[in-house]
């Protein structure tokens, strides 16, 4: 009985393997980073394409990150494999990257998320340690709570 089942399943197995072998490999299309302006309890602030708040670290200087590995664990960087697009009120002249394949920058501020923000619109990172702030459309820090 087992031999008969194996013989019956063999053509289906071969057809499946043949079909898999003829497919062209799929290439991943890099997702572009996008920043835009959204209204929040803090007023208009910079967010990513999904509406998650983006923050600046006051210890960063000259578009360079001062956030070490422990810091990045709590404040992950917004990175971009290619360009960073400005949408919905964000100023395209203020958007750049630290260098190729790296952290997005708005004005002079490298951009970060806060792990304590769970959904779009959360601003739980605002004012943490008096060093982390949301960013206004003009590239300045939003210092109010």
N, C-alpha and C positions, 0 to 999 in steps of 0.2 A: 504494500500500500504506500509506504514512504517513497519508494522508487518511482511509482506512478505519479505521486504528487510533485516530486522534484522535476520530473520530465514535463509535467503540465505547467509548472511555474517558470521553467527555464526560459521559454520565449519571452515572457513578460519581463523577466529580469534583464535579459539581453536588450530588449527594446528600450527599457528605461535607461540602461547604461549608455546605449548608443545616443539617445536623445540628450543626455547630459554631456556627452563628449562633443557634440556638435555646437553647443552654445558658445557664443563669444564671451570672454571674460568681461564682467561688468566693472567699470571704473567708478570709484566714488567721486562724486562731484563735490568739491569743497564748498561748504556753506560760508557765504560771506557774512562777516560781522556787520551789524547794522545798529546805529544809535538813532534815537529820536527823542522828541520831547513829549512828556505826558504830564497831566495834572495830577497832583498828589496833595496830601495834607500839608506839605511844605510849600506848595505852589508849583509852578512848572519846573520839572527836573528832567535830567537825562536818564533814559532807560534803554534797554536792549530791544531787539525786534519782538520779543515776547512780552515786553512790559515790565521786566524785572529792573529794579532800581540799580543804577551804577554809582559807585562811590569813588572818592579821591582820598588819598592818604597824605596828610599834611607834611610828612617827612620826605615825600618824593620831591626831587629837584630836577629841573631841566629835562623834563619828559623821561626821567629815569626812575625806575622802581627801587625803593628802599625796603621792600617787603621780602623778608627771607622765607625759607621753607615752612617754618612754623606759622608765620603770618599768612602765607598763601593757603595753608590748610583751612583757615577761617575766612580769609578774604581772597577767593579765587580770582584770577585775572581774566578779563575779557580778552581773548586772543583771536587773531585773525590769520588765516592762511593766505589771504590775498588782501584786497582792499577792504576798508571799512567805509560803509556807505552812510551818509547823513540823510535822514528822512524826517518828515513831519515836524519841521521847525528847527531841527538841529542845524548848526552852521557848518557847512562843508569845509570852510576854510580852517575850522578848528579841529578837524578830524585827521588823524594820522596813526602811525604805528611806531613803536619804539625802534624796531628794525624788522627786516623780513621775517615772516613766520612768527610774529610775536604779539605782544600786548598792544591793545588799542589805546589811543590817547585822544583826549579832548582838551583843546587848549594846551596847557602845560601839564595836565594831569593824566597819568596812566590810570586805566579804568579797572575797577574791581566790583565783584559781587560780595554779598555778605551771606554766610551760610544760615544765619538766623532768619533771613527772608524766605518765606515758603512759597508765596504766590506773587504774581504781578501786583504791584501797588504797595507791597510791604516796604516800610522804611525803618525797619528795626535796627539797622546799622547806623542810623543818623546820630552823630555826636558821640559815638562810642570812644571812650578814653580821650575825648576832646581832640581826636586826631582823624576821625573818619566822617566825611560829609558828602551828601548828595551834591550834584553839580547843576547849576542853573544853565539856561540856554546860552548865556554869554560866556560860559566857561569859568565863572567864579563859583566859589564854594557857597552852599546854602548853609549858613551858620545857625539858623533857628531850629528849634525842636518842635 
